[in-house]
Amino acid sequence: MAYKISDECISCGACAAECPVGAISEGASHYEINADECLDCGTCAATCPTGSISQE
């Protein structure tokens, strides 16, 4: 199950910098996770300062 970034994202980029496979990119309103590339490792969720990332 892939992770998802909610609208509470402040677009700081911390999650993208820590993603080991580069599955996170900047979207129109906040960062987004490509579910097909996500390894479900949880590194992004642990890094997010606002707690905006959770499993779908």
C-alpha positions as CSV (number, residue, x, y, z in Angstrom):
1,M,0.0,0.0,0.0
2,A,1.6,3.3,-1.1
3,Y,1.8,6.4,1.0
4,K,-0.2,9.6,0.2
5,I,0.5,13.2,0.9
6,S,-2.5,15.2,2.2
7,D,-3.4,18.9,1.6
8,E,-1.7,19.8,4.9
9,C,1.6,19.6,3.0
10,I,3.6,22.8,3.2
11,S,5.8,21.9,0.2
12,C,9.1,22.0,2.2
13,G,10.6,19.1,0.2
14,A,11.9,17.2,3.1
15,C,10.1,14.0,2.0
16,A,11.4,14.2,-1.6
17,A,15.0,14.6,-0.4
18,E,14.8,11.5,1.8
19,C,12.9,9.2,-0.6
20,P,15.3,6.4,-1.6
21,V,13.7,5.8,-5.0
22,G,12.7,9.3,-6.0
23,A,9.0,8.6,-6.0
24,I,8.1,12.0,-4.7
25,S,7.8,15.1,-6.8
26,E,6.3,18.6,-6.6
27,G,2.7,18.7,-7.7
28,A,0.4,21.6,-8.5
29,S,-0.5,22.4,-4.9
30,H,1.8,20.1,-2.8
31,Y,4.2,17.3,-3.2
32,E,2.9,14.0,-4.6
33,I,4.0,10.3,-4.3
34,N,4.0,8.1,-7.4
35,A,2.3,5.0,-6.1
36,D,3.9,2.8,-8.8
37,E,7.4,3.7,-7.6
38,C,6.8,3.9,-3.8
39,L,8.5,1.1,-1.8
40,D,6.2,1.6,1.2
41,C,9.3,2.1,3.4
42,G,7.8,5.0,5.4
43,T,10.9,7.2,5.3
44,C,8.9,10.1,3.9
45,A,6.3,9.9,6.7
46,A,9.0,9.8,9.3
47,T,10.6,12.9,7.8
48,C,7.5,15.0,7.3
49,P,7.4,17.9,9.8
50,T,3.7,18.4,9.5
51,G,2.6,14.7,9.6
52,S,1.0,15.1,6.1
53,I,2.0,11.7,4.9
54,S,0.1,8.4,5.7
55,Q,-0.6,5.1,4.1
56,E,-3.6,5.0,1.7
